[in-house]
Amino acid sequence: MKRVLLASLLVAVFVASSLAQSNTANDYLRSARARMQQGDFAGAITELDKAVAAKPDFTQAYYTRSGARLLSGDLDGALADVEKVISLDSNFKPAYNTRAMIRLRKGDYDGALADYDHSIAVGWLAYESYIGRGNVKRARGDYDGAIEDYGAAIALNPKSPNAYLNRASARRHKGDTEGAVADYNIAIENGAPDPSAITPRSGVASEAGGDKHSASVERHTEIHAEPIPDARIVPNGATTEVRSESQQRRGAAMALADRASAMLQQGDADAAIEDCTRAIEIDPKLWLAYLNRGSARLHKHDEAGALADYNKAVEFSPQSPIAFFQRGSLLLKQGKTEEAREDFDRALKIAPSMKPMIERELKHATGTSRP
């Protein structure tokens, strides 16, 4: 009888211990989610480390940690976590969309495409998955395929500015400025607080052409743009469309800033400056609006205004290599060679692929290509 009681007691202790362990892991998860909502990703990761230590097969903890790592810029860690999730549960739908986002950021276009295909096939976050797959296709130069996917996203949510914004980018790459500007106009209308106060634009090319400076802005802002402008990682790690008013406004501001680049490409610097100024009124911290307005001002030979805008672009996006490149190019033009080299060095640390362009800029201005 004593043995039976002892065995029962041991079982009860084991069950209680297991429940306590599980509850501890869940407590860490809840704490991590609260920290993520506050933007404390490092703190969230620390809590999630404890969660998976307490419960090594805790799928939701690994998944949430992948989101925290993604948002903190640790792509390799995020990828390892989401792959752990898939190894634990291959039917965990959100993991494929998140892995696609990570793979896209890492330049693994084949892997990202496969994951977005899977997400679309199983019906998970179709709107975001179509935009994501469109971004992969755009990055690979398949602009027709990208336009088709952005169109599918628009069909699912015709009131969001961001699908139009992405489709406009693909159309610009194809040389369809008129179609691109038409999409920018809709994106602005869908997101601006007062679209009636914003001048509609036409994409019909003017006789004047853009300059070298504006062309470089166009090329590199496309490369370094966020893959899914209207997606974020919610506390449980899933990607989801942000429908808040502030995000809608940001989409409109982005559309204005991008439309400004198209206007500058056509040689209409005044329209570009007006659009960027409107974008800044909507979103005062939108670095791209300052960057493009700086280039438009430089087009009009306003170097002081351009430098002020480039300074703002760097302030609000200190990880943007093109912001440092543009400011460095202007400083070089002004004879401030050492300051320019500092900006070029910063750009290279963020984007080593910019080295040939920087070397050409230096060689043209100083006769030497040493960054």
C-alpha positions, 0 to 999 in steps of 0.5 A: 500500500505504501508503494502505491501511495509513493508511486501516486505521490511521485506521479503527482509531483511529476505532473505538478512539475511538468505543469509548473514548467509549462506555465513558466514557459508560457509566462516567459512567452507572455512577457516577451509579447508584451516587450515586443509591443513596447519595441523592446526586441532584445528584452523579448528575445531574452524572455524567449530564450528562457521559454525554449530552455524551459520547454525545448519543443515550444513551437510558439516561443521559437516562432515569436523569437523568429519575429523578434529577431527579424525585427531586430535585424538578426536575419540568421537567427530569425531564419534558424528559429522559423526553420526550427518551427517547421521542423517541429510542425510542418503544418504551422502555416504562419511559419512559411510566410515569415520564412519567405520574408526572411529569405527575401531580405537575405536575397534567397529569391528561390526560397522566398518564392517557394514559401510565398507559393506555399502560403498562397496555396494554403490560403494564409495571409493571401494579401501579404503573400501576393505582395511578398511574391510580387516583390520577389518577382520584381527583385528578379526582374519579372516585372510582368509577374510582379504586376500580376501579383500586386493586382491580385493583392489589390483585388483582395484589398482595393483600399490599401495604398501599399499594393498600388505603391508596389505595383507603381514601382514595377511599372516604373521599372518597365518604363510605364511612367504613366501607369506608375503615376496613376497607381501613385495617385490611387495610393495617395487617395487611399491613404492621405488624410486630405487627398483633395489638397494634393495635386494629381499628377500625370505620368506623361513624360515632359521634354526635360530629362532627369539628371544623373543624381536623380537616376541614382536615387531611383535605382537605389531606393528601389533596391533598399526599400522595405519588401512589404511596406505594410507588413509587420510582425505582431506579438505572436510572430505572424505577418499581418497587414497594418490597417491603422490610420497612421500606417495608411497615412504613411502609405500615402506619404511613401506614394508621394515621395515615390511619385516625386522621384518619377516627376524628377525623372521627367525633369519636373523638379518643382512638382517633385519638391511639392510632392515631397513637402506634402509627404513630409507634412503627412509623415515628418520622419519619412527619410525617403521624402527628404532624400528625394526632395534633396535631389530635386533641390540639387536639380535646381542648384539649391545645394544648401537646401539639398544638404539640409534634406540629406542631413534629415534623410541620414538622421531618420534612416541611419541604416540607409546606404543611399542617404549617405551616398547622396550626401557624400556625393554632394559634399564631394561636389562642394570640395569637402573630400574628407567628409564625403569619404566618411559618408562613403565609408558608412554607405559601404559598411551597410551595402558593400555592393555600392563600392563600384559606384562610389569608386566611380564618383570619387574617380570622377571628382578627385582622380582617385577611386580610393573610398 
